[in-house]
Amino acid sequence: MDEIARKPTVLAVEAALRAAGVTPQVRVLPETAPTAAAAAEQLGCPVAAIANSLIFDAEGAPLLVLTSGAHRVDTGKVAAHLGIGELARASAAFVRTHTGQAIGGVAPVGHPTPIRTLVDETLAAQEQIWAAAGHPHTVFATTFAELVAVTGAEVVAVN
């Protein structure tokens, strides 16, 4: 487990959190958590408290949508909000290129360059939120206010 905590992607997330004034507390899970349900089960929290980090292809540009694990992103609604024609789910290669992280472990921070980010307004109802920390085995706890602050995200309705 210690080797997972020392992965470059996890260290990049910790560095980004520190740079934003947050003391990172990354937790290594015993099993991968590729879905919100899997993460919630291991953490013993509601699936709504999991912040899924979803990368979309917004007409060639990456868009990170942090959404509650309790529902899906309405891509048409988000595309209309952004004023673009289409918002498509990104390929694994697109995700890796823009985040440096693999699907299933994409964190809200720690990417090679900043990514425009939207955060699901329904996450505000959660006292504690869990987000991936750069690897499918890692997560960190945060609050809604902290998540918005460290990502510079725009708060929107995404479903």
N, C-alpha and C positions, 0 to 999 in steps of 0.2 A: 504494500500500500504506500510506503514512503516513496517508492520510485514514481508512482502516479503523481503525488504531490509535488515532485520536482520536475515534472514535464514542462518544457518551455512555454506551452500554451497556458498552463496553470500559473506559472510564474508571471507571465505577461498580464493575466487578469489581476493577480495580487498587486503588481506594480501599478496598474491603472487605478485600482481602488485606493492604494496609498496616495497616489498623485492627486486624487480627488478628495483627500482628507479622511478616508475611511480606513479603519484598521481591518484588514481582511481576515476572515475566519473561515477558510475553506475546509469543507468536510469531505472526506473520501468515503464514498459509499461502497459497501461490500460487493454490490453488483452494478452493472451499468444501468443507467436510467435514461434510455432513449425516448421515453414518453413521459408525459406529465403523470399519468397513472402509476407508472413504475417508480418514479421519484417520490410521489406522495405516499405510496405503500411503504417504501423504505424509511421515509422520514416520519411517518405517522401523522401526517397533516392532511388537510383537505386538498383535493386536486385543484381547487380554485386558488390555493395559495402558491401554486407553482407558476412561475413566469416563464412561459415558453419563449425562447429566442428564435424567431422565425425570420429567415432571410428570404426576401422576395426580389425578383428582377423587375424593377420599375423602369421599363423601357431602356434597359441596358445599364442602369445604375442600381447599386444595391440599396435595399431598404430593410432595416431591421424593425420588426414588429414584436414588441414584448406583450404577449397576451396571456390572459388567465388560462390555465390548463383546463378549465371547466367548459371552454367553448372554442369554436373555430373562428378564424378571421374571415370576414365577408370581403373578399378581394374587390368586388365591384364597388362596394361602399367606400373602401379605402382608396381605390383608384379615383373615384369621383372627388373625394376629399382632397387628393393631391392634384387634381386637374389633369390626370393622364388617362390615356385610352385603355391601358391594360396593366394589371399587376399579376405577374406570373410567379408560381413557386419556382425557386432557383434550383439549378442542378447542384449535385454534390461538389462538382468542380468549381462552379461559380461561388458557392459558399466558402470553400477552402481558400480560393483566391482572395476573396474580400475580407475574410475574418481570420484566416490562418488556422482555423479550427474545423473540426469535423462535425457533421450533422450528428445531433445527439449530445453534443457537449458545447454547443455554441453559447458563449457567455454574452452578456449585455455590453461588456467592455473588453479591452485587451486586444483590439484588432490592429493590424498594421497601420491603417489610416482611419480617421473618424467615418462613421456610417450614419447617415440620416436615420433617426430612430423615432418611432411612435410607441407610446405605452398605452395599453388598454386601461381606460378609466375605471373598469370594474375591479382592477387590482387594488384600488384605494380602499376597498372594504376589508381588506386583509390586514390584520395587525402585523403579521410577519409573512414575508414573501421569500421563497427559495428560488434561486436562479442557478443555471449551470455555470461552472467555473473553468471552462476551457477544455474539459475532457468529459467523456460520458460517465465517468465514475465520480465526478466532483461537482459540488454545489456550494453556495454560500447563502447565508441568511441576510436579508435586508428589509427595509421598510419601503413603502410606496414613495415617500418623500425623498428618501436617500436614492432610490432607483432612478427617479426622475432627475435628481441633481447630478448623479455621477454619469448619466448618459446624455444629459442635455435634451432629453426626449420631449416631444410634444404629446400632451395627454389628449387622447381622442377616443371616440366610440369606434371599436373595430369589428363589432358583430351586430 
